[in-house]
Amino acid sequence: MVREKVTVSTRTLQWKCVESRADSKRFYYGRFILSPLMKGQADTIGIAMRRALLGEIEGTCITRVKFQNVPHEYATITGIQESVHEILMNLKEIVLRSNLYGTCDASICVRGPGYVTAQDIILPPYVEIVDNIQHIASLTEPVNLCIGLEIERNRGYLLKMPHHFQDGSYPIDAVFMPVRNVNHSIHSYGNGNEKQEILFLEIWTNGSLTPKEALHEASRNLIDLFIPFLHKEEENLLFEDNEHTIPLSPFTFHEKLDKLRKNKKKNSIEIDFY
């Protein structure tokens, strides 16, 4: 664990990591400060960073598992202590790190008796297992366990389909978010119009990246979202799908108001003649 004394800068905006620790291979913690900020800025940045850390960072997960000769998800396999469903849940907890783009295939092929752990997964070179001792299954007899895996890099949460496919593969709910939790707090100091704030950010990750790496990636993602507003607005935008375009009236609000008044006056004159 690393701790540093918090010092406040009164000149330029600066950030610093004041605490960093790894409680386990799958649980990292980091605490950061950003200062000095004007009143209200800390909350603006803290909320935006929290949303970006939890929703905008990509992660790698096992999203599909293929068994041989397994009729349904809740079946049992002779010589294996866990049911198919329990094996799927154990595979869901495997933490991976990669620079993968899209999806790739992996596999497990082990003969019992013995324990099957994450280190038994045969992976492509650009995918890495964070914790090799994560448990998958226990083989109590000399049987073969051969499983095909599909690995995907994405963001957010992927909900599996309620049925399995014809080829015997089963989708898994995937939590791609490498950041498990984020908390921000604000410390104010100074008096009157010179009152300033310090933003504290606490970040917990699953070990596939450090809190500092998560902070850098979330910041880049936020910057990318705002860059379009720095460019000059296009005056003549062509929509690819004309069905969703909204026709704009050539009349302004004042022209419509004048027209409405004239119609109202005309109607009142016509009534007076009768």
Contacts in CASP RR format, 6 or more apart in sequence:
PFRMAT RR
TARGET T0000
AUTHOR 0000-0000-0000
METHOD contacts of the structure
MODEL  1
MVREKVTVSTRTLQWKCVESRADSKRFYYGRFILSPLMKGQADTIGIAMR
RALLGEIEGTCITRVKFQNVPHEYATITGIQESVHEILMNLKEIVLRSNL
YGTCDASICVRGPGYVTAQDIILPPYVEIVDNIQHIASLTEPVNLCIGLE
IERNRGYLLKMPHHFQDGSYPIDAVFMPVRNVNHSIHSYGNGNEKQEILF
LEIWTNGSLTPKEALHEASRNLIDLFIPFLHKEEENLLFEDNEHTIPLSP
FTFHEKLDKLRKNKKKNSIEIDFY
1 19 0 8 1.000
1 20 0 8 1.000
1 21 0 8 1.000
2 17 0 8 1.000
2 19 0 8 1.000
2 20 0 8 1.000
2 21 0 8 1.000
3 18 0 8 1.000
3 19 0 8 1.000
4 16 0 8 1.000
4 17 0 8 1.000
4 18 0 8 1.000
4 19 0 8 1.000
5 18 0 8 1.000
6 16 0 8 1.000
6 18 0 8 1.000
6 33 0 8 1.000
6 198 0 8 1.000
7 16 0 8 1.000
8 35 0 8 1.000
8 36 0 8 1.000
8 189 0 8 1.000
8 198 0 8 1.000
9 35 0 8 1.000
9 36 0 8 1.000
10 36 0 8 1.000
13 34 0 8 1.000
13 35 0 8 1.000
13 36 0 8 1.000
13 37 0 8 1.000
14 34 0 8 1.000
14 35 0 8 1.000
15 32 0 8 1.000
15 33 0 8 1.000
15 34 0 8 1.000
16 32 0 8 1.000
16 33 0 8 1.000
17 30 0 8 1.000
17 31 0 8 1.000
17 32 0 8 1.000
17 211 0 8 1.000
17 212 0 8 1.000
18 31 0 8 1.000
18 32 0 8 1.000
18 33 0 8 1.000
19 29 0 8 1.000
19 30 0 8 1.000
19 31 0 8 1.000
20 29 0 8 1.000
20 30 0 8 1.000
20 31 0 8 1.000
20 210 0 8 1.000
20 211 0 8 1.000
20 212 0 8 1.000
21 28 0 8 1.000
21 29 0 8 1.000
21 30 0 8 1.000
22 28 0 8 1.000
22 29 0 8 1.000
22 207 0 8 1.000
23 29 0 8 1.000
24 131 0 8 1.000
25 95 0 8 1.000
25 130 0 8 1.000
25 131 0 8 1.000
25 207 0 8 1.000
26 95 0 8 1.000
26 130 0 8 1.000
26 131 0 8 1.000
26 206 0 8 1.000
26 207 0 8 1.000
27 180 0 8 1.000
27 204 0 8 1.000
27 205 0 8 1.000
27 206 0 8 1.000
27 207 0 8 1.000
28 204 0 8 1.000
28 205 0 8 1.000
28 206 0 8 1.000
28 207 0 8 1.000
28 210 0 8 1.000
28 211 0 8 1.000
29 202 0 8 1.000
29 203 0 8 1.000
29 204 0 8 1.000
29 211 0 8 1.000
30 202 0 8 1.000
30 203 0 8 1.000
30 204 0 8 1.000
30 211 0 8 1.000
30 212 0 8 1.000
31 200 0 8 1.000
31 201 0 8 1.000
31 202 0 8 1.000
31 203 0 8 1.000
32 200 0 8 1.000
32 201 0 8 1.000
32 202 0 8 1.000
32 203 0 8 1.000
32 211 0 8 1.000
32 212 0 8 1.000
32 215 0 8 1.000
33 198 0 8 1.000
33 199 0 8 1.000
33 200 0 8 1.000
33 201 0 8 1.000
34 42 0 8 1.000
34 45 0 8 1.000
34 198 0 8 1.000
34 199 0 8 1.000
34 201 0 8 1.000
35 196 0 8 1.000
35 197 0 8 1.000
35 198 0 8 1.000
35 199 0 8 1.000
36 196 0 8 1.000
36 197 0 8 1.000
36 198 0 8 1.000
37 45 0 8 1.000
37 196 0 8 1.000
37 197 0 8 1.000
37 198 0 8 1.000
37 199 0 8 1.000
38 196 0 8 1.000
38 197 0 8 1.000
39 188 0 8 1.000
39 195 0 8 1.000
39 196 0 8 1.000
39 197 0 8 1.000
40 197 0 8 1.000
41 197 0 8 1.000
41 199 0 8 1.000
42 184 0 8 1.000
42 186 0 8 1.000
42 197 0 8 1.000
42 198 0 8 1.000
42 199 0 8 1.000
43 186 0 8 1.000
45 199 0 8 1.000
46 184 0 8 1.000
46 199 0 8 1.000
46 201 0 8 1.000
47 184 0 8 1.000
48 222 0 8 1.000
49 182 0 8 1.000
49 184 0 8 1.000
49 201 0 8 1.000
49 215 0 8 1.000
49 218 0 8 1.000
49 219 0 8 1.000
49 222 0 8 1.000
50 182 0 8 1.000
50 183 0 8 1.000
50 184 0 8 1.000
52 218 0 8 1.000
52 219 0 8 1.000
52 221 0 8 1.000
52 222 0 8 1.000
53 179 0 8 1.000
53 182 0 8 1.000
53 203 0 8 1.000
53 214 0 8 1.000
53 215 0 8 1.000
53 218 0 8 1.000
54 177 0 8 1.000
54 179 0 8 1.000
54 182 0 8 1.000
55 155 0 8 1.000
55 156 0 8 1.000
55 177 0 8 1.000
55 179 0 8 1.000
56 155 0 8 1.000
56 217 0 8 1.000
56 218 0 8 1.000
56 221 0 8 1.000
56 222 0 8 1.000
57 155 0 8 1.000
57 177 0 8 1.000
57 178 0 8 1.000
57 179 0 8 1.000
57 209 0 8 1.000
57 214 0 8 1.000
57 217 0 8 1.000
57 218 0 8 1.000
57 221 0 8 1.000
58 153 0 8 1.000
58 154 0 8 1.000
58 155 0 8 1.000
58 176 0 8 1.000
58 178 0 8 1.000
59 96 0 8 1.000
59 98 0 8 1.000
59 153 0 8 1.000
59 154 0 8 1.000
59 155 0 8 1.000
59 176 0 8 1.000
59 177 0 8 1.000
59 178 0 8 1.000
59 208 0 8 1.000
60 96 0 8 1.000
60 97 0 8 1.000
60 98 0 8 1.000
60 100 0 8 1.000
60 127 0 8 1.000
60 151 0 8 1.000
60 152 0 8 1.000
60 153 0 8 1.000
60 176 0 8 1.000
60 208 0 8 1.000
61 92 0 8 1.000
61 94 0 8 1.000
61 96 0 8 1.000
61 151 0 8 1.000
61 152 0 8 1.000
61 154 0 8 1.000
61 158 0 8 1.000
61 172 0 8 1.000
61 174 0 8 1.000
61 175 0 8 1.000
61 176 0 8 1.000
62 91 0 8 1.000
62 92 0 8 1.000
62 94 0 8 1.000
62 96 0 8 1.000
62 106 0 8 1.000
62 149 0 8 1.000
62 150 0 8 1.000
62 151 0 8 1.000
62 172 0 8 1.000
62 174 0 8 1.000
63 103 0 8 1.000
63 150 0 8 1.000
63 151 0 8 1.000
63 152 0 8 1.000
63 158 0 8 1.000
63 171 0 8 1.000
63 172 0 8 1.000
63 174 0 8 1.000
64 149 0 8 1.000
64 150 0 8 1.000
64 169 0 8 1.000
64 170 0 8 1.000
64 171 0 8 1.000
64 172 0 8 1.000
65 87 0 8 1.000
65 88 0 8 1.000
65 91 0 8 1.000
65 147 0 8 1.000
65 148 0 8 1.000
65 149 0 8 1.000
65 150 0 8 1.000
65 169 0 8 1.000
65 170 0 8 1.000
65 172 0 8 1.000
66 147 0 8 1.000
66 148 0 8 1.000
66 149 0 8 1.000
66 150 0 8 1.000
66 167 0 8 1.000
66 168 0 8 1.000
66 169 0 8 1.000
66 170 0 8 1.000
67 77 0 8 1.000
67 84 0 8 1.000
67 147 0 8 1.000
67 148 0 8 1.000
67 168 0 8 1.000
67 169 0 8 1.000
67 170 0 8 1.000
68 146 0 8 1.000
70 77 0 8 1.000
70 84 0 8 1.000
70 168 0 8 1.000
72 84 0 8 1.000
72 164 0 8 1.000
73 84 0 8 1.000
73 85 0 8 1.000
73 88 0 8 1.000
73 164 0 8 1.000
73 170 0 8 1.000
74 83 0 8 1.000
74 84 0 8 1.000
74 85 0 8 1.000
75 83 0 8 1.000
75 84 0 8 1.000
76 83 0 8 1.000
76 84 0 8 1.000
77 83 0 8 1.000
77 84 0 8 1.000
77 143 0 8 1.000
77 145 0 8 1.000
78 141 0 8 1.000
78 143 0 8 1.000
79 139 0 8 1.000
79 140 0 8 1.000
79 141 0 8 1.000
79 143 0 8 1.000
80 87 0 8 1.000
80 137 0 8 1.000
80 138 0 8 1.000
80 139 0 8 1.000
80 140 0 8 1.000
80 143 0 8 1.000
80 145 0 8 1.000
81 137 0 8 1.000
81 138 0 8 1.000
81 139 0 8 1.000
81 140 0 8 1.000
82 90 0 8 1.000
82 137 0 8 1.000
82 138 0 8 1.000
84 170 0 8 1.000
86 137 0 8 1.000
87 136 0 8 1.000
87 137 0 8 1.000
87 147 0 8 1.000
88 170 0 8 1.000
88 172 0 8 1.000
90 134 0 8 1.000
90 135 0 8 1.000
90 136 0 8 1.000
90 137 0 8 1.000
91 136 0 8 1.000
91 149 0 8 1.000
91 172 0 8 1.000
92 172 0 8 1.000
92 173 0 8 1.000
92 174 0 8 1.000
92 175 0 8 1.000
93 134 0 8 1.000
94 118 0 8 1.000
94 121 0 8 1.000
94 129 0 8 1.000
94 134 0 8 1.000
94 136 0 8 1.000
95 129 0 8 1.000
95 130 0 8 1.000
95 131 0 8 1.000
95 134 0 8 1.000
95 206 0 8 1.000
95 207 0 8 1.000
95 208 0 8 1.000
96 127 0 8 1.000
96 128 0 8 1.000
96 129 0 8 1.000
96 130 0 8 1.000
96 151 0 8 1.000
96 208 0 8 1.000
97 127 0 8 1.000
97 128 0 8 1.000
97 129 0 8 1.000
97 130 0 8 1.000
97 207 0 8 1.000
97 208 0 8 1.000
97 209 0 8 1.000
98 126 0 8 1.000
98 127 0 8 1.000
98 128 0 8 1.000
98 151 0 8 1.000
98 153 0 8 1.000
99 126 0 8 1.000
100 126 0 8 1.000
100 127 0 8 1.000
100 151 0 8 1.000
100 152 0 8 1.000
100 153 0 8 1.000
101 153 0 8 1.000
102 152 0 8 1.000
102 153 0 8 1.000
102 154 0 8 1.000
103 150 0 8 1.000
103 151 0 8 1.000
103 152 0 8 1.000
103 153 0 8 1.000
104 124 0 8 1.000
104 126 0 8 1.000
104 127 0 8 1.000
104 150 0 8 1.000
104 151 0 8 1.000
105 124 0 8 1.000
105 148 0 8 1.000
105 149 0 8 1.000
105 150 0 8 1.000
105 151 0 8 1.000
106 121 0 8 1.000
106 122 0 8 1.000
106 123 0 8 1.000
106 124 0 8 1.000
106 127 0 8 1.000
106 148 0 8 1.000
106 149 0 8 1.000
106 150 0 8 1.000
106 151 0 8 1.000
107 121 0 8 1.000
107 122 0 8 1.000
107 146 0 8 1.000
107 147 0 8 1.000
107 148 0 8 1.000
107 149 0 8 1.000
108 116 0 8 1.000
108 120 0 8 1.000
108 121 0 8 1.000
108 122 0 8 1.000
108 136 0 8 1.000
108 145 0 8 1.000
108 146 0 8 1.000
108 147 0 8 1.000
108 148 0 8 1.000
108 149 0 8 1.000
109 122 0 8 1.000
109 144 0 8 1.000
109 145 0 8 1.000
109 146 0 8 1.000
109 147 0 8 1.000
110 116 0 8 1.000
110 120 0 8 1.000
110 139 0 8 1.000
110 144 0 8 1.000
110 145 0 8 1.000
111 139 0 8 1.000
111 142 0 8 1.000
111 143 0 8 1.000
111 144 0 8 1.000
111 145 0 8 1.000
112 139 0 8 1.000
112 141 0 8 1.000
112 142 0 8 1.000
112 143 0 8 1.000
112 144 0 8 1.000
112 145 0 8 1.000
113 139 0 8 1.000
113 140 0 8 1.000
113 141 0 8 1.000
113 142 0 8 1.000
114 138 0 8 1.000
114 139 0 8 1.000
114 140 0 8 1.000
115 135 0 8 1.000
115 137 0 8 1.000
115 138 0 8 1.000
115 139 0 8 1.000
116 135 0 8 1.000
116 136 0 8 1.000
116 137 0 8 1.000
116 138 0 8 1.000
116 139 0 8 1.000
116 145 0 8 1.000
117 132 0 8 1.000
117 133 0 8 1.000
117 134 0 8 1.000
117 135 0 8 1.000
117 136 0 8 1.000
118 129 0 8 1.000
118 131 0 8 1.000
118 132 0 8 1.000
118 133 0 8 1.000
118 134 0 8 1.000
118 136 0 8 1.000
119 129 0 8 1.000
119 132 0 8 1.000
119 133 0 8 1.000
120 136 0 8 1.000
121 129 0 8 1.000
121 149 0 8 1.000
123 129 0 8 1.000
123 151 0 8 1.000
127 151 0 8 1.000
130 206 0 8 1.000
130 207 0 8 1.000
130 208 0 8 1.000
137 145 0 8 1.000
139 145 0 8 1.000
148 169 0 8 1.000
150 169 0 8 1.000
152 158 0 8 1.000
152 174 0 8 1.000
152 176 0 8 1.000
153 176 0 8 1.000
154 174 0 8 1.000
154 176 0 8 1.000
155 176 0 8 1.000
155 177 0 8 1.000
156 175 0 8 1.000
156 176 0 8 1.000
156 177 0 8 1.000
157 173 0 8 1.000
157 174 0 8 1.000
157 175 0 8 1.000
157 176 0 8 1.000
157 177 0 8 1.000
158 173 0 8 1.000
158 174 0 8 1.000
158 176 0 8 1.000
159 173 0 8 1.000
160 170 0 8 1.000
160 171 0 8 1.000
160 172 0 8 1.000
160 173 0 8 1.000
160 174 0 8 1.000
161 171 0 8 1.000
164 170 0 8 1.000
164 171 0 8 1.000
165 171 0 8 1.000
178 205 0 8 1.000
178 206 0 8 1.000
178 207 0 8 1.000
178 208 0 8 1.000
178 209 0 8 1.000
178 214 0 8 1.000
179 203 0 8 1.000
179 204 0 8 1.000
179 205 0 8 1.000
179 206 0 8 1.000
179 214 0 8 1.000
179 218 0 8 1.000
180 204 0 8 1.000
180 205 0 8 1.000
180 206 0 8 1.000
181 202 0 8 1.000
181 203 0 8 1.000
181 204 0 8 1.000
182 201 0 8 1.000
182 202 0 8 1.000
182 203 0 8 1.000
182 204 0 8 1.000
183 201 0 8 1.000
183 202 0 8 1.000
184 199 0 8 1.000
184 200 0 8 1.000
184 201 0 8 1.000
184 202 0 8 1.000
185 199 0 8 1.000
185 200 0 8 1.000
185 202 0 8 1.000
186 197 0 8 1.000
186 198 0 8 1.000
186 199 0 8 1.000
186 200 0 8 1.000
187 197 0 8 1.000
187 198 0 8 1.000
187 200 0 8 1.000
188 195 0 8 1.000
188 196 0 8 1.000
188 197 0 8 1.000
188 198 0 8 1.000
189 195 0 8 1.000
189 196 0 8 1.000
189 197 0 8 1.000
189 198 0 8 1.000
190 196 0 8 1.000
201 215 0 8 1.000
203 211 0 8 1.000
203 214 0 8 1.000
203 215 0 8 1.000
204 211 0 8 1.000
205 211 0 8 1.000
205 214 0 8 1.000
209 217 0 8 1.000
239 245 0 8 1.000
249 256 0 8 1.000
251 259 0 8 1.000
END
